Amino acid sequence: MFSVMLITATLLSQKINSITDSLTARYETLVTTRQDTLVTAKQDTLVTAGPDTLVTTRQD
């Protein structure tokens, strides 16, 4: 009886670990995608527009 409970607990633990790994992978994918998109878009727009505009305005 004890060995059956131990096997059940082990299988349950493995299933929980599998679900956790799956959720972690999904979370990392979402965060990476969102960060890449937002950071790239903001940097391209703000950094490019900022220095160009400021430098041009000061030179004029």
C-alpha positions as CSV (number, residue, x, y, z in Angstrom):
1,M,0.0,0.0,0.0
2,F,2.8,2.4,0.9
3,S,4.6,1.7,-2.4
4,V,1.4,2.5,-4.4
5,M,1.1,5.8,-2.6
6,L,4.8,6.6,-3.2
7,I,4.4,5.9,-6.9
8,T,1.3,8.1,-7.1
9,A,3.0,10.9,-5.3
10,T,6.0,10.6,-7.6
11,L,3.8,10.7,-10.7
12,L,1.9,13.6,-9.4
13,S,5.1,15.5,-8.6
14,Q,6.4,14.8,-12.2
15,K,3.1,16.1,-13.7
16,I,3.3,19.3,-11.6
17,N,6.9,19.8,-12.7
18,S,5.9,19.3,-16.3
19,I,3.1,21.8,-16.0
20,T,5.3,24.3,-14.3
21,D,8.0,24.0,-16.9
22,S,5.4,24.5,-19.7
23,L,4.0,27.6,-18.0
24,T,7.5,29.0,-17.4
25,A,8.4,28.5,-21.1
26,R,5.2,30.2,-22.2
27,Y,5.8,33.1,-19.8
28,E,9.4,33.5,-21.0
29,T,8.2,33.6,-24.6
30,L,5.6,36.2,-23.9
31,V,7.9,38.4,-21.9
32,T,10.7,38.1,-24.4
33,T,8.4,38.9,-27.3
34,R,6.8,41.9,-25.6
35,Q,10.2,43.3,-24.4
36,D,11.8,42.9,-27.8
37,T,8.9,44.6,-29.5
38,L,8.4,47.4,-27.0
39,V,12.0,48.2,-26.3
40,T,13.0,48.1,-30.0
41,A,10.1,50.3,-31.0
42,K,10.7,52.8,-28.3
43,Q,14.4,52.9,-28.8
44,D,14.1,53.3,-32.6
45,T,11.5,56.0,-32.3
46,L,12.7,57.9,-29.3
47,V,16.4,57.6,-29.6
48,T,16.5,58.4,-33.3
49,A,14.0,61.2,-33.1
50,G,15.4,62.7,-29.9
51,P,19.0,63.4,-30.8
52,D,18.2,64.4,-34.4
53,T,15.6,66.9,-33.3
54,L,17.7,68.4,-30.5
55,V,20.9,68.6,-32.5
56,T,19.2,70.2,-35.5
57,T,17.3,72.7,-33.3
58,R,20.5,73.7,-31.5
59,Q,22.5,74.1,-34.7
60,D,19.7,76.3,-36.2
